Amino acid sequence: MTDLSYLRAVRESYDTVAGAYLEQVRRPGQLDPLSRAMLAAFAETVRTAGLGAVGDLGCGPGPVTAHLAGLGVDAFGVDLSPEMIGLARRTHPGLGFAVGSMTALPLADDALGGILAHYSVHHTPPALLPVVFGEFHRALAPGGTVVVAGHVAAGEELRLRPAQAYGGLPVTYASYVLPPDRLAELLGRAGLVVTARLVQEPADGAVRTVATLLAHKPGRP
């Protein structure tokens, strides 16, 4: 049986910090040029393919969902935290948002033209990433594109257990920082073909390396 007990800590923690998160986290337009370019490339790819809507999974209060919509993408957001989804609906009333888990997406098979997981898979224990990436594969239409972006480890996998976040608010989740090769391997095991990756070394006071991986679900013969 798959142990999904970690989801409760993630949900409760983000319910607690939702308001502070909205105030403190950088908007897409404030990201570095390369990160913005990867989002733009993803948007162009899914628009051109025309295979269906795009799910921003782990969308938080919805700024990246709105950014994709501004790039002409039919985008909606899914997040585990009801407080985050409430903020997203109030902040971006013209877009669709739903409470849900990446471990069991409320979506039909082959439903999506694209999936974006933007700094949102790092709370998943590595042993359960095959479940999440398997859901990505199931929900993507053949030929659909997925982007996974976030902090990565330069060497060994890291497990972090902060007691506070976003201005000192209490959290109980764990974060897992994996090497980009490990993320690529797990995507491949789920049947997703990695076609590009961007690894950015720490800059401007940052302490962690960032990676963006682009993959696709192979089309039917």
C-alpha positions in Angstrom: 0.0 0.0 0.0 1.3 3.5 -0.9 1.9 5.7 2.2 0.5 9.1 1.4 0.6 10.4 5.0 3.0 13.2 4.0 0.2 14.9 2.1 -1.4 16.0 5.4 1.7 17.9 6.5 2.0 19.5 3.1 -1.7 20.6 3.0 -1.8 21.9 6.6 1.5 23.8 6.2 0.5 25.5 3.0 -2.9 26.3 4.4 -1.0 28.1 7.2 1.4 30.0 5.0 -0.9 30.8 2.1 -1.3 34.5 2.7 2.4 35.1 3.4 3.3 32.9 0.3 1.2 35.2 -1.9 3.0 38.2 -0.6 6.6 36.9 -0.6 7.1 34.6 -3.6 8.4 36.1 -6.8 6.0 36.5 -9.7 6.9 34.9 -13.0 7.8 38.3 -14.4 10.4 38.6 -11.6 12.2 35.4 -12.5 15.6 35.3 -14.2 15.6 35.5 -18.0 16.3 31.8 -18.5 13.5 30.6 -16.3 11.1 33.0 -18.0 12.4 31.7 -21.4 11.7 28.1 -20.4 8.1 29.0 -19.4 7.7 30.8 -22.8 9.1 27.8 -24.7 6.7 25.5 -22.8 3.8 27.8 -23.6 4.7 27.9 -27.3 5.1 24.1 -27.5 1.7 23.3 -26.0 0.0 26.1 -28.0 1.5 24.7 -31.3 0.7 21.1 -30.5 -3.0 21.9 -29.7 -3.5 18.7 -27.7 -5.6 20.2 -24.9 -5.5 22.3 -21.8 -2.5 22.7 -19.5 -2.5 21.8 -15.8 -0.4 23.9 -13.5 0.0 21.3 -10.8 0.9 22.6 -7.3 -0.2 26.0 -8.5 -0.4 27.7 -5.1 -2.2 31.0 -5.4 -2.0 30.9 -9.2 0.6 33.4 -10.5 2.2 31.0 -12.9 -1.2 29.7 -14.1 -2.1 33.3 -14.9 1.3 33.9 -16.6 0.6 30.9 -18.9 -2.9 32.2 -19.7 -1.3 35.5 -20.6 0.9 33.6 -23.0 -2.1 32.3 -24.8 -2.3 28.9 -23.0 -5.6 27.3 -21.9 -4.4 26.8 -18.4 -5.9 25.8 -15.1 -4.4 25.1 -11.6 -4.6 22.3 -9.1 -3.2 22.5 -5.6 -3.4 20.3 -2.5 -4.1 23.3 -0.2 -7.7 24.6 0.0 -6.4 28.0 1.3 -4.1 28.3 -1.7 -6.9 27.5 -4.1 -9.2 30.0 -2.4 -6.5 32.7 -2.9 -6.1 31.7 -6.5 -9.8 31.9 -7.3 -10.0 35.4 -5.7 -6.8 36.7 -7.3 -7.5 35.2 -10.8 -11.3 34.9 -11.0 -11.2 34.3 -14.8 -9.3 31.0 -14.5 -10.2 27.6 -13.2 -8.6 26.2 -10.0 -9.3 22.9 -8.1 -8.2 21.2 -4.9 -6.4 18.0 -5.8 -3.3 15.9 -5.3 -0.7 15.0 -7.9 -0.8 11.5 -6.6 -4.4 11.1 -7.9 -5.2 13.8 -10.4 -8.9 14.6 -10.8 -8.5 14.1 -14.6 -9.4 11.6 -17.3 -6.7 9.6 -19.1 -5.0 11.5 -22.0 -6.9 14.7 -21.0 -4.1 17.3 -21.0 -1.9 18.8 -23.7 0.6 19.9 -21.1 1.6 19.7 -17.4 3.7 22.2 -15.5 5.1 21.3 -12.1 6.9 24.5 -11.2 8.7 24.1 -7.8 6.0 21.7 -6.7 7.3 18.1 -6.6 9.9 18.7 -4.0 7.6 17.8 -1.1 7.1 14.3 -2.5 9.3 11.6 -1.0 11.5 10.3 -3.7 10.1 6.8 -3.3 6.7 8.2 -4.3 7.8 10.3 -7.3 7.0 7.3 -9.6 3.4 7.6 -8.4 3.3 11.3 -9.3 5.1 11.0 -12.6 2.9 8.0 -13.4 -0.1 10.3 -13.0 1.5 12.8 -15.2 1.9 10.2 -17.9 -1.7 8.9 -17.5 -3.2 12.4 -17.7 -1.1 13.6 -20.6 -2.4 13.1 -24.2 0.1 11.3 -26.4 2.5 13.9 -27.6 1.8 16.1 -24.6 4.6 18.0 -22.8 5.6 18.2 -19.2 7.9 20.6 -17.5 9.3 20.0 -14.0 11.3 22.9 -12.5 12.8 23.4 -9.1 15.8 23.2 -6.9 18.2 20.3 -7.4 21.2 18.8 -5.6 24.7 19.0 -7.0 25.6 15.6 -5.5 23.7 13.4 -3.1 19.9 13.7 -2.4 19.1 16.1 0.4 16.2 15.9 2.9 15.3 19.2 4.6 12.9 19.6 7.5 12.3 23.3 8.2 10.3 24.2 11.2 9.4 27.7 9.9 8.9 29.3 6.5 7.6 32.5 4.9 8.4 34.9 7.7 8.5 32.5 10.6 5.2 30.7 10.2 5.2 27.0 11.4 5.4 24.2 8.8 5.8 20.5 9.2 6.5 19.4 5.6 9.8 17.9 4.4 11.5 18.9 1.2 13.6 16.6 -1.0 16.3 17.9 -3.3 17.4 15.4 -5.9 20.1 15.6 -8.6 18.7 16.5 -12.0 19.9 13.1 -13.4 17.7 11.3 -10.8 14.7 13.4 -11.8 15.3 12.6 -15.4 15.6 8.9 -14.7 12.3 8.9 -12.8 10.5 10.7 -15.5 11.9 8.1 -18.0 10.7 5.2 -15.9 7.2 6.7 -16.0 7.4 6.6 -19.8 8.1 10.3 -20.3 11.0 11.2 -22.7 13.2 14.0 -21.5 14.1 16.2 -24.5 15.8 19.2 -22.8 17.1 20.3 -19.5 18.4 23.6 -18.2 20.6 23.6 -15.1 21.4 27.0 -13.5 24.1 27.4 -10.9 23.3 29.6 -7.9 23.5 33.3 -8.6 22.5 36.6 -7.0 22.7 35.3 -3.4 20.9 32.0 -4.1 22.2 28.9 -2.4 20.7 26.2 -4.6 21.0 25.0 -8.1 17.9 25.2 -10.2 16.9 22.8 -13.0 14.1 22.8 -15.6 13.4 19.5 -17.3 11.2 19.3 -20.4 9.8 15.9 -21.4 7.0 14.5 -23.5 4.7 11.5 -23.6 5.4 9.6 -26.8 2.6 9.7 -29.4 0.7 6.8 -30.7 2.2 5.1 -33.8 
